[in-house]
Amino acid sequence: MDNVIQHAGIETGFIMAQLDKKNSHLNVCIFDYGMGIYKTLRDSVYKPKSAVDAITVAIKEGVTRDKKIGQ
């Protein structure tokens, strides 16, 4: 959730949770109207070429726009 605070560029985010009793899982969704992963990373050292490229990079361990915050 701190990712919304650190990277979205807005002050509002949403969280939704759903309990799946049958499988004993808690599903959590975090959403915001922020700038998006691509715009956050496009000027970083990773230089993604597209939104799909940015998501592929973003889910890798250790990837961050700024190693001092939000990791």
Secondary structure, 3 states (H helix, E strand, C coil): CHHHHHHCCCCCEEEEEEEECCCCEEEEEEEECCCCHHHHHCCCCCCCCCHHHHHHHHCCCCCCCCCCCCC
